[in-house]
């Protein structure tokens, strides 16, 4: 199921282009268009879920696939040993801008503190 108004659903369906890093039947990973690190890849389920909680409650197996795909991306990008960060913003106060669950995979440089308050 996709949302025709969702930016990431448009990427899944090919309406909008992306630079794919990994793709399975149910998961897509692609490069962020405004990267914050040498490795900055977004990992999404192909089906539309607004946030992490909705995905986890609706399809735990798919949530696990998304998480495993993030680890596969880190390995493919060569950042497993040096370290990588996985980030999921959920809701507007957390900074979520696209309301289709997505995990950011960051790596390739020292990433500094997790939160700047």
N, C-alpha and C positions, 0 to 999 in steps of 0.2 A: 504494500500500500504506500502510495506517495501523495504528497500535498502539492498540487500544481502551482501554488504560490510560494513554495519554499525554495530558497536558493540552493540548498544541498540536494533536494529532490531533483531539481533541474540538472544538477551535475550528474546524479545517478542515471537519469534518463537520457543524458547526452545533449540536452537542450543547451547547456552551457559547457564550455571546455574545461578541462583540468589536466594537470600533469599527474597521471596515475603512478603510484609507487607499488601498490598491491591491490589485487582484486580477487574476491572469492564469489561464490554464489550469493552470499548475504552481506558481505562487507566490502567497503571501498576505502582505500587510503590514497590521499593525493596531497601534493605540496601546497602549503599556504601561500597565497598570492602576495602577502606582506610578511615575510618570515622574520621572526624575532631571534633566530639562532641559525647557524649553518644547516642544521637539521630541524625543520619545522614542518611536520606532516600532520594532517588531520585524518583521523580514522573514524568512519561513520558506519552505522548499519544502513543498508540500502532501503529498508523500510523506515517510514517516518515515525519517530518518537520524539516528543518535544524536549525531554530532558532525561538525565541518568535515572532518576527514580521511576519514571514512566517505563523506560526500557527494562529496568531490573524487575519491576512488578509484572510486566506483561510477557517477557520472554527471557528468562534467566539464561537459557542456552545461548541465545543470540548475544546477550551481554557478555558472556564468557568468550564467545567468538571474537567480539570486538576487542576485548582485553588481550586475547592471544594474538590477534592481528597487530596490535600496538607493539607487543614484544617482538613479533616477526619483523616489523618495520625497523625497530631499533637495531636488530641484528643485521638486516640488509643495509642499513645506513652506516654500520660499523661503529656504533656508539655504545655497544653493550658493555665493553670493558671500561671505557673512560667514564661512563655514566650518562644517564638520560632521565628526563623528567616527563611524567605523564600528568596532564592537567585536564580536568573536566569542569567547566563553569556551568552551574545549574541555577538559572534564574537571573533576573536583571541586576540584583545587588551583587552577584558574583561576577558580573561582566559578560554574561551570555548575550551574544549579539544575534546569532542565528539560532532559532528555536527548533533545531533538529539536533538531537544529541550527537556530540562529537568529542573525541579525545584528541588533545594536542600532544604530539610526541616532539620534545625538544632535545637537542644534543649538539655535540660538535664543538663546544666551548664551555668554560666554567659558567654556570648559570646563576651564581650568586644566591642571595637569600630567597626563600620561597615567597614571602609576602613583604611588601614594603608598606608600612603603615604611616 
